Amino acid sequence: MRRSVLLGTGSALPERAVSNLELAEQVDTSDEWIVERTGIRNRHIAGEGETTGSLAVAAARQALAAAGIEAKAIDLIIVATATPDQTFPATATSVQHMLGCNGGIAFDVAAVCSGFLYALGVADSMLRTGMATRALVIGAETFSRILDWEDRATCVLFGDGAGAIVLEARNSDDADAPGVLVTKLHADGAYNELLYVDGGPATTGTVGKLRMKGREVFRHAVTNLSDVLRETLDEAGIEVSDLDWLVPHQANGRILDATARKLRMAPEKVVVTVDRHANTSAASVPLALDAAVRDGRIKPGQLIMLEAMGGGFTWGASLIRV
């Protein structure tokens, strides 16, 4: 049995932290309004010289250090992002070059907030089939650069950052051995108009700005996430009670609470960082994962579930024994 084993995690945040109070000086909003509706109190905003690629490299280096391996041992890099440094080439190729592990496989995945789950699924498949031995899977975003800062309904929700993990293919006859156990991914393009960016190279020739119908997104998020979590648990043959931790996409505190209630999962088993980071899209799940690993909550041998939903719509979940 060949599995993709999690060796290390890492994260990176822009230097500048922006509180709700500071944001309220620029936007018609308030700390109370934001906290009540989202649970967000703080976010990090990329400054001059800080890019999706630079954040991805910083997170990758931290993950490599945690894994105890050198960058040259990596033969697969996948960067999940909706805010690449350039239209092309892929940000992953720049990350590869900056890390000094040129020559392996490197590409980007675009599935917005679900991007890290999609990238994880692809990496797991490539490691299991022998196309690679060790992978860096990175979620990195500078969403602040596609926000309409006059739209208080969206600009208060997002932040910038990057998270990374190192995976290694290993063989084991032990059914309880660590590794990625089950990953389920879905998409439904019928809901494009609910969460999208109003630009692109082939349509407007511009980057565009993020647009969202929050109430409709909330409704679909709770349903889709609870469904894919149950689907993943069913395939693995385990119950919600068997999970040690749920590491969800940090979109909105209300979505996290509603999803946990629908699953009848204890709130104390849900990793929450939305208050500190806001919604960092593809970086959200790996940032939360790294936070829980580094503070000691997530321990070797535990079962964790990662989940996310984003524009497209795309959504997915992954069950991992760490």
Secondary structure by P-SEA (a helix, b strand, c coil): cccccccccccccccccccaaaaaacccccaaaaaacccccccccccccccaaaaaaaaaaaaaaaaccccccccbbbbbccccccccccaaaaaaaaaccccccccccccccaaaaaaaaaaaaaaaaccccbbbbbbbbccccccccccccccccccccccbbbbbbbbbcccccccccbbbbbccccccccccccccccccccbbbbbbccaaaaaaaaaaaaaaaaaaaaaaccccccccccccccccaaaaaaaaaaacccccccccccccccccccaaaaaaaaaaaaaccccccbbbbbcccccccccbbbbbcc
